[in-house]
Amino acid sequence: MTPLPILSPPKDDRVAVLIHGDILRVDAEPLMRLRAVEGAQAAAERVARAREELTFRLARVDQHHRAGTYEQMATDLRAIANTALPIGLTDLGLVADHVLVCARRGDSAALGATVARLGRLGAQALALIAALRQSPD
């Protein structure tokens, strides 16, 4: 068996930085349907409640992930998906489902990556909702 060559460290001390390409896509159809059925004010209130719910649940997912309490995390992940989908945040709902699958499989590397992705998309979703609330109709 041939030994592996000893590699010398790079000549510069630069660290590679990964740039995540996660961009939240929003399906406008559920929001337009919600506004048509419930009216502009009721739809705005429902989106505001969804933002509060998502803020709460996303924080809890992080807490559960750090604590390793995956059974409790599953409840919050389902709530994220159920809150995100009716307001057009399809990607956020799908990633919540992916986190749930990783947790059930016990794949800690994939779980860490998908929880991080959920956090990035969640932050984008919360910022988008905040921007929508501040923009004039």
N, C-alpha and C positions, 0 to 999 in steps of 0.2 A: 504494500500500500504506500503510495507516495504522499508525504506530508504536504499540507497546504502551505503556500508561501506566506511569509510574514509580510504584511502590508505596512508600510510606513504611513503615519498620519498625514493628512493633507498639509500642504505648506502654509496655507492660511487658516486662520481660526474662525472662519465664517461658518455660520450655522444655516442650514437650509430651512426655509420657512415654507410650510405648505399653505397654499391658498385654496380655500374651499370654494367650490363653484356652486354652492347651494343658493338658488334663487327661488323664492316662493312664487309659485304660480297660483293665480286666483281665478276661479271659475265665476264669472259675473252672473251667470244665469240664475243660480239660487238666490242671490241678492236681489236681482230684478224681480224674480217671482215673489219673493218675500215682500218687497216693497209694493208690488201690484196687489197682492192679496191682503196684506195687513195695513197698508198705508205707510207713508214716509216716516211719520213720527214713531209708530209702533215698531217698524223695522229698525229704526235707529236705536230704539231702546233695547230691542232684542240683541242687536250687535254689541251694544255696550255691556249687556249682561254676559254675553259670550266672551267678551274681552276679560271681564272680571273672573269668570270661570276658568278660562285658559291660563290666566296669570297664576291663579291658585293651583291648578292642576300641574302645570309645568314645574312650578317650584317643588311640589310634592314628589314628582317623578325624580327630580334630582336628589331629594332627600332619601327617597327609598333606594335609589341606585347606590348612593354612598353607604347606606346602612345594610344593604343586601336583603331588604325586605321586598322580595319580588312579588309575592302574593298580593300585598297591599298596592304595589305599583301597578298591577294589572287593572285594578279598579279605576285608578286615575287615567291610565292609558285609554281605556274604553270610554271614559268620560270626555277625554280630549277629542277622540274620533267623533263621538256623538255630538259634540259642540261645534267642531270645525266644519263638518260636512254640510250642514244646512245653511252655513253662511259663505260657502264657496271656497273654503280653505281645504281643498281636496288633498293637496300634498301633505299638509300637516296631519290629516287623518290617516293617510296611508303610512306615513313614517311612524305614527303612534302604533299602528298595527304591526309594523316591522319590529319595533322595540319589543312588543309583546311576544312575537314569535321567537326573537333572540333570547328573551328571558325564559321562556318555556323550554327552549332547547338547552339552556345552561351554557351558552356560548359567550363567555365573558368578553372576549375580544370584540366580537360583533356587537354585543350589547353596549359596550362602552362607546363604540363608533356610532351606533344608531341613536343612543341617548344624546350624544354630542350633536348629531345632526338634528334631532328633534329640538334641542335647545336653540340651535341657530335659526331654524325655520320658525320656531315659536317666537323668538325675538323679532324676526321680520314681520310675522303676523300681527303681533301686538303693536309694533310701530305703524304698520299699515292701517290698522283699525283706528289708532290715535290720529293719524293724518286724515282719515276719512271723516272723523268727527269734527275736525277743525276746519275742513274745507267747506265753503259755502255750497248750497244746493244748486 
